[in-house]
Amino acid sequence: MTRGIIALVFRCDLLRGELQATEEAEEARFLTPFEIHELMDEAYACRLLDALEPGVAIRSHDGVSL
């Protein structure tokens, strides 16, 4: 871990109410896998796509190359 960064991504379900922004998140929305690929850099997209798969995913990279 040359940069000392740990990213945790959790898969959640909305049980009631509506998805909304908070003090910590300026925007909140649901994305399809296609939208994740289109809107995010690969280093971030892979984390969200991993969360859509069953089980636990562990990745280690230099912040640039996966």
KEVO-322400 format. One record per atom (N, C-alpha, C): residue in three letters; residue number from 0; chain; x, y, z. Coordinates in steps of 0.02 Angstrom, whole numbers. Atoms other than C-alpha are relative to their C-alpha. Layout:
N
{residuo = ALA | num = NUM | cadena = A | east = X | north = Y | up = Z}
...
//
This chain:
66
{residuo = MET | num = 0 | cadena = A | east = 42 | north = -60 | up = 0}
{residuo = MET | num = 0 | cadena = A | east = 0 | north = 0 | up = 0}
{residuo = MET | num = 0 | cadena = A | east = 44 | north = 62 | up = 0}
{residuo = THR | num = 1 | cadena = A | east = -45 | north = -57 | up = 4}
{residuo = THR | num = 1 | cadena = A | east = 114 | north = 136 | up = -62}
{residuo = THR | num = 1 | cadena = A | east = -35 | north = 66 | up = 15}
{residuo = ARG | num = 2 | cadena = A | east = 35 | north = -63 | up = -13}
{residuo = ARG | num = 2 | cadena = A | east = -20 | north = 271 | up = -48}
{residuo = ARG | num = 2 | cadena = A | east = -40 | north = -2 | up = 65}
{residuo = GLY | num = 3 | cadena = A | east = 35 | north = 4 | up = -63}
{residuo = GLY | num = 3 | cadena = A | east = -101 | north = 207 | up = 112}
{residuo = GLY | num = 3 | cadena = A | east = -75 | north = 13 | up = -5}
{residuo = ILE | num = 4 | cadena = A | east = 71 | north = -12 | up = 10}
{residuo = ILE | num = 4 | cadena = A | east = -278 | north = 214 | up = 42}
{residuo = ILE | num = 4 | cadena = A | east = -38 | north = -66 | up = 4}
{residuo = ILE | num = 5 | cadena = A | east = 44 | north = 57 | up = -4}
{residuo = ILE | num = 5 | cadena = A | east = -413 | north = 90 | up = 89}
{residuo = ILE | num = 5 | cadena = A | east = -70 | north = 24 | up = -19}
{residuo = ALA | num = 6 | cadena = A | east = 67 | north = -18 | up = 22}
{residuo = ALA | num = 6 | cadena = A | east = -581 | north = 98 | up = 1}
{residuo = ALA | num = 6 | cadena = A | east = -47 | north = -57 | up = 16}
{residuo = LEU | num = 7 | cadena = A | east = 51 | north = 50 | up = -16}
{residuo = LEU | num = 7 | cadena = A | east = -733 | north = 6 | up = 68}
{residuo = LEU | num = 7 | cadena = A | east = -63 | north = 17 | up = -40}
{residuo = VAL | num = 8 | cadena = A | east = 62 | north = -10 | up = 38}
{residuo = VAL | num = 8 | cadena = A | east = -885 | north = -16 | up = -44}
{residuo = VAL | num = 8 | cadena = A | east = -50 | north = -52 | up = 24}
{residuo = PHE | num = 9 | cadena = A | east = 52 | north = 44 | up = -25}
{residuo = PHE | num = 9 | cadena = A | east = -1046 | north = -89 | up = 24}
{residuo = PHE | num = 9 | cadena = A | east = -59 | north = -1 | up = -48}
{residuo = ARG | num = 10 | cadena = A | east = 61 | north = 7 | up = 40}
{residuo = ARG | num = 10 | cadena = A | east = -1194 | north = -156 | up = -74}
{residuo = ARG | num = 10 | cadena = A | east = -59 | north = 6 | up = 47}
{residuo = CYS | num = 11 | cadena = A | east = 57 | north = -13 | up = -44}
{residuo = CYS | num = 11 | cadena = A | east = -1356 | north = -92 | up = 1}
{residuo = CYS | num = 11 | cadena = A | east = -65 | north = -3 | up = -39}
{residuo = ASP | num = 12 | cadena = A | east = 67 | north = -3 | up = 29}
{residuo = ASP | num = 12 | cadena = A | east = -1542 | north = -100 | up = -32}
{residuo = ASP | num = 12 | cadena = A | east = -39 | north = 55 | up = 34}
{residuo = LEU | num = 13 | cadena = A | east = 44 | north = -52 | up = -27}
{residuo = LEU | num = 13 | cadena = A | east = -1663 | north = 43 | up = -9}
{residuo = LEU | num = 13 | cadena = A | east = -64 | north = -35 | up = 23}
{residuo = LEU | num = 14 | cadena = A | east = 58 | north = 34 | up = -27}
{residuo = LEU | num = 14 | cadena = A | east = -1800 | north = -23 | up = 106}
{residuo = LEU | num = 14 | cadena = A | east = -63 | north = 42 | up = -2}
{residuo = ARG | num = 15 | cadena = A | east = 58 | north = -45 | up = 3}
{residuo = ARG | num = 15 | cadena = A | east = -1913 | north = 129 | up = 109}
{residuo = ARG | num = 15 | cadena = A | east = 26 | north = 71 | up = -10}
{residuo = GLY | num = 16 | cadena = A | east = -19 | north = -69 | up = 12}
{residuo = GLY | num = 16 | cadena = A | east = -1913 | north = 313 | up = 69}
{residuo = GLY | num = 16 | cadena = A | east = 31 | north = 10 | up = -68}
{residuo = GLU | num = 17 | cadena = A | east = -32 | north = -16 | up = 63}
{residuo = GLU | num = 17 | cadena = A | east = -1814 | north = 393 | up = -70}
{residuo = GLU | num = 17 | cadena = A | east = 74 | north = 13 | up = 9}
{residuo = LEU | num = 18 | cadena = A | east = -71 | north = -14 | up = 0}
{residuo = LEU | num = 18 | cadena = A | east = -1631 | north = 405 | up = -111}
{residuo = LEU | num = 18 | cadena = A | east = 10 | north = 76 | up = -2}
{residuo = GLN | num = 19 | cadena = A | east = -10 | north = -73 | up = -1}
{residuo = GLN | num = 19 | cadena = A | east = -1567 | north = 580 | up = -69}
{residuo = GLN | num = 19 | cadena = A | east = 71 | north = 18 | up = 20}
{residuo = ALA | num = 20 | cadena = A | east = -66 | north = -26 | up = -18}
{residuo = ALA | num = 20 | cadena = A | east = -1410 | north = 684 | up = -50}
{residuo = ALA | num = 20 | cadena = A | east = 3 | north = 13 | up = 75}
{residuo = THR | num = 21 | cadena = A | east = -10 | north = -14 | up = -71}
{residuo = THR | num = 21 | cadena = A | east = -1336 | north = 714 | up = 123}
{residuo = THR | num = 21 | cadena = A | east = 57 | north = 51 | up = 7}
{residuo = GLU | num = 22 | cadena = A | east = -57 | north = -44 | up = -11}
{residuo = GLU | num = 22 | cadena = A | east = -1204 | north = 825 | up = 202}
{residuo = GLU | num = 22 | cadena = A | east = 65 | north = -31 | up = -27}
{residuo = GLU | num = 23 | cadena = A | east = -61 | north = 35 | up = 23}
{residuo = GLU | num = 23 | cadena = A | east = -1075 | north = 693 | up = 154}
{residuo = GLU | num = 23 | cadena = A | east = -1 | north = -16 | up = -74}
{residuo = ALA | num = 24 | cadena = A | east = 5 | north = 17 | up = 71}
{residuo = ALA | num = 24 | cadena = A | east = -1139 | north = 659 | up = -22}
{residuo = ALA | num = 24 | cadena = A | east = -43 | north = 52 | up = -35}
{residuo = GLU | num = 25 | cadena = A | east = 34 | north = -54 | up = 38}
{residuo = GLU | num = 25 | cadena = A | east = -1186 | north = 802 | up = -138}
{residuo = GLU | num = 25 | cadena = A | east = -54 | north = -28 | up = -45}
{residuo = GLU | num = 26 | cadena = A | east = 48 | north = 33 | up = 45}
{residuo = GLU | num = 26 | cadena = A | east = -1277 | north = 680 | up = -253}
{residuo = GLU | num = 26 | cadena = A | east = -3 | north = -74 | up = 16}
{residuo = ALA | num = 27 | cadena = A | east = 9 | north = 72 | up = -10}
{residuo = ALA | num = 27 | cadena = A | east = -1347 | north = 505 | up = -232}
{residuo = ALA | num = 27 | cadena = A | east = -47 | north = -26 | up = -54}
{residuo = ARG | num = 28 | cadena = A | east = 44 | north = 30 | up = 51}
{residuo = ARG | num = 28 | cadena = A | east = -1418 | north = 394 | up = -369}
{residuo = ARG | num = 28 | cadena = A | east = 21 | north = -71 | up = -13}
{residuo = PHE | num = 29 | cadena = A | east = -14 | north = 68 | up = 19}
{residuo = PHE | num = 29 | cadena = A | east = -1429 | north = 216 | up = -428}
{residuo = PHE | num = 29 | cadena = A | east = 29 | north = 0 | up = -71}
{residuo = LEU | num = 30 | cadena = A | east = -31 | north = 5 | up = 66}
{residuo = LEU | num = 30 | cadena = A | east = -1319 | north = 169 | up = -577}
{residuo = LEU | num = 30 | cadena = A | east = -2 | north = -71 | up = -25}
{residuo = THR | num = 31 | cadena = A | east = -7 | north = 66 | up = 32}
{residuo = THR | num = 31 | cadena = A | east = -1323 | north = 24 | up = -698}
{residuo = THR | num = 31 | cadena = A | east = 75 | north = -13 | up = -10}
{residuo = PRO | num = 32 | cadena = A | east = -70 | north = 13 | up = 15}
{residuo = PRO | num = 32 | cadena = A | east = -1159 | north = -65 | up = -734}
{residuo = PRO | num = 32 | cadena = A | east = 25 | north = 40 | up = -60}
{residuo = PHE | num = 33 | cadena = A | east = -20 | north = -40 | up = 58}
{residuo = PHE | num = 33 | cadena = A | east = -1155 | north = 24 | up = -903}
{residuo = PHE | num = 33 | cadena = A | east = 14 | north = 72 | up = 21}
{residuo = GLU | num = 34 | cadena = A | east = -10 | north = -69 | up = -22}
{residuo = GLU | num = 34 | cadena = A | east = -1174 | north = 194 | up = -818}
{residuo = GLU | num = 34 | cadena = A | east = 63 | north = 6 | up = 43}
{residuo = ILE | num = 35 | cadena = A | east = -61 | north = 0 | up = -41}
{residuo = ILE | num = 35 | cadena = A | east = -1036 | north = 150 | up = -694}
{residuo = ILE | num = 35 | cadena = A | east = 61 | north = 4 | up = -46}
{residuo = HIS | num = 36 | cadena = A | east = -56 | north = -1 | up = 49}
{residuo = HIS | num = 36 | cadena = A | east = -918 | north = 114 | up = -841}
{residuo = HIS | num = 36 | cadena = A | east = 5 | north = 68 | up = -34}
{residuo = GLU | num = 37 | cadena = A | east = 1 | north = -63 | up = 37}
{residuo = GLU | num = 37 | cadena = A | east = -970 | north = 274 | up = -930}
{residuo = GLU | num = 37 | cadena = A | east = 20 | north = 61 | up = 42}
{residuo = LEU | num = 38 | cadena = A | east = -8 | north = -60 | up = -42}
{residuo = LEU | num = 38 | cadena = A | east = -962 | north = 395 | up = -782}
{residuo = LEU | num = 38 | cadena = A | east = 62 | north = 0 | up = 44}
{residuo = MET | num = 39 | cadena = A | east = -54 | north = 3 | up = -50}
{residuo = MET | num = 39 | cadena = A | east = -816 | north = 334 | up = -677}
{residuo = MET | num = 39 | cadena = A | east = 66 | north = -22 | up = -31}
{residuo = ASP | num = 40 | cadena = A | east = -66 | north = 23 | up = 17}
{residuo = ASP | num = 40 | cadena = A | east = -630 | north = 313 | up = -695}
{residuo = ASP | num = 40 | cadena = A | east = 5 | north = -74 | up = 20}
{residuo = GLU | num = 41 | cadena = A | east = -5 | north = 73 | up = -11}
{residuo = GLU | num = 41 | cadena = A | east = -581 | north = 128 | up = -701}
{residuo = GLU | num = 41 | cadena = A | east = 19 | north = -18 | up = 72}
{residuo = ALA | num = 42 | cadena = A | east = -22 | north = 15 | up = -69}
{residuo = ALA | num = 42 | cadena = A | east = -497 | north = 135 | up = -529}
{residuo = ALA | num = 42 | cadena = A | east = -58 | north = 3 | up = 49}
{residuo = TYR | num = 43 | cadena = A | east = 58 | north = -4 | up = -43}
{residuo = TYR | num = 43 | cadena = A | east = -665 | north = 182 | up = -450}
{residuo = TYR | num = 43 | cadena = A | east = -55 | north = -47 | up = -24}
{residuo = ALA | num = 44 | cadena = A | east = 53 | north = 42 | up = 28}
{residuo = ALA | num = 44 | cadena = A | east = -782 | north = 88 | up = -567}
{residuo = ALA | num = 44 | cadena = A | east = 8 | north = -73 | up = 21}
{residuo = CYS | num = 45 | cadena = A | east = -11 | north = 70 | up = -17}
{residuo = CYS | num = 45 | cadena = A | east = -701 | north = -80 | up = -529}
{residuo = CYS | num = 45 | cadena = A | east = -24 | north = -15 | up = 71}
{residuo = ARG | num = 46 | cadena = A | east = 22 | north = 11 | up = -69}
{residuo = ARG | num = 46 | cadena = A | east = -742 | north = -59 | up = -344}
{residuo = ARG | num = 46 | cadena = A | east = -76 | north = -7 | up = 3}
{residuo = LEU | num = 47 | cadena = A | east = 73 | north = 5 | up = 0}
{residuo = LEU | num = 47 | cadena = A | east = -926 | north = -29 | up = -377}
{residuo = LEU | num = 47 | cadena = A | east = -24 | north = -62 | up = -36}
{residuo = LEU | num = 48 | cadena = A | east = 19 | north = 60 | up = 37}
{residuo = LEU | num = 48 | cadena = A | east = -937 | north = -168 | up = -505}
{residuo = LEU | num = 48 | cadena = A | east = 15 | north = -63 | up = 42}
{residuo = ASP | num = 49 | cadena = A | east = -14 | north = 56 | up = -46}
{residuo = ASP | num = 49 | cadena = A | east = -854 | north = -287 | up = -379}
{residuo = ASP | num = 49 | cadena = A | east = -56 | north = -7 | up = 51}
{residuo = ALA | num = 50 | cadena = A | east = 52 | north = 2 | up = -52}
{residuo = ALA | num = 50 | cadena = A | east = -989 | north = -241 | up = -252}
{residuo = ALA | num = 50 | cadena = A | east = -65 | north = -29 | up = -28}
{residuo = LEU | num = 51 | cadena = A | east = 60 | north = 28 | up = 30}
{residuo = LEU | num = 51 | cadena = A | east = -1124 | north = -297 | up = -375}
{residuo = LEU | num = 51 | cadena = A | east = 3 | north = -76 | up = -5}
{residuo = GLU | num = 52 | cadena = A | east = -10 | north = 72 | up = 4}
{residuo = GLU | num = 52 | cadena = A | east = -1051 | north = -473 | up = -377}
{residuo = GLU | num = 52 | cadena = A | east = -8 | north = -30 | up = 70}
{residuo = PRO | num = 53 | cadena = A | east = 5 | north = 33 | up = -66}
{residuo = PRO | num = 53 | cadena = A | east = -1085 | north = -600 | up = -238}
{residuo = PRO | num = 53 | cadena = A | east = 70 | north = -9 | up = 31}
{residuo = GLY | num = 54 | cadena = A | east = -62 | north = 11 | up = -35}
{residuo = GLY | num = 54 | cadena = A | east = -951 | north = -622 | up = -106}
{residuo = GLY | num = 54 | cadena = A | east = 38 | north = 64 | up = 14}
{residuo = VAL | num = 55 | cadena = A | east = -43 | north = -55 | up = -19}
{residuo = VAL | num = 55 | cadena = A | east = -807 | north = -512 | up = -53}
{residuo = VAL | num = 55 | cadena = A | east = 57 | north = 6 | up = -51}
{residuo = ALA | num = 56 | cadena = A | east = -55 | north = -11 | up = 47}
{residuo = ALA | num = 56 | cadena = A | east = -681 | north = -435 | up = -173}
{residuo = ALA | num = 56 | cadena = A | east = 54 | north = 40 | up = 35}
{residuo = ILE | num = 57 | cadena = A | east = -58 | north = -36 | up = -27}
{residuo = ILE | num = 57 | cadena = A | east = -507 | north = -379 | up = -121}
{residuo = ILE | num = 57 | cadena = A | east = 46 | north = 17 | up = -57}
{residuo = ARG | num = 58 | cadena = A | east = -44 | north = -23 | up = 54}
{residuo = ARG | num = 58 | cadena = A | east = -401 | north = -275 | up = -238}
{residuo = ARG | num = 58 | cadena = A | east = 58 | north = 39 | up = 31}
{residuo = SER | num = 59 | cadena = A | east = -57 | north = -40 | up = -19}
{residuo = SER | num = 59 | cadena = A | east = -229 | north = -200 | up = -219}
{residuo = SER | num = 59 | cadena = A | east = 29 | north = 30 | up = -63}
{residuo = HIS | num = 60 | cadena = A | east = -31 | north = -32 | up = 58}
{residuo = HIS | num = 60 | cadena = A | east = -162 | north = -73 | up = -342}
{residuo = HIS | num = 60 | cadena = A | east = 33 | north = 65 | up = 20}
{residuo = ASP | num = 61 | cadena = A | east = -40 | north = -60 | up = -15}
{residuo = ASP | num = 61 | cadena = A | east = -52 | north = 81 | up = -354}
{residuo = ASP | num = 61 | cadena = A | east = -38 | north = 66 | up = -8}
{residuo = GLY | num = 62 | cadena = A | east = 39 | north = -61 | up = 9}
{residuo = GLY | num = 62 | cadena = A | east = -195 | north = 204 | up = -382}
{residuo = GLY | num = 62 | cadena = A | east = -7 | north = 20 | up = -72}
{residuo = VAL | num = 63 | cadena = A | east = 2 | north = -16 | up = 72}
{residuo = VAL | num = 63 | cadena = A | east = -167 | north = 206 | up = -570}
{residuo = VAL | num = 63 | cadena = A | east = -14 | north = -63 | up = -40}
{residuo = SER | num = 64 | cadena = A | east = 7 | north = 63 | up = 37}
{residuo = SER | num = 64 | cadena = A | east = -146 | north = 31 | up = -640}
{residuo = SER | num = 64 | cadena = A | east = -35 | north = -52 | up = 42}
{residuo = LEU | num = 65 | cadena = A | east = 37 | north = 52 | up = -37}
{residuo = LEU | num = 65 | cadena = A | east = -266 | north = -107 | up = -592}
{residuo = LEU | num = 65 | cadena = A | east = 35 | north = -66 | up = -8}
//
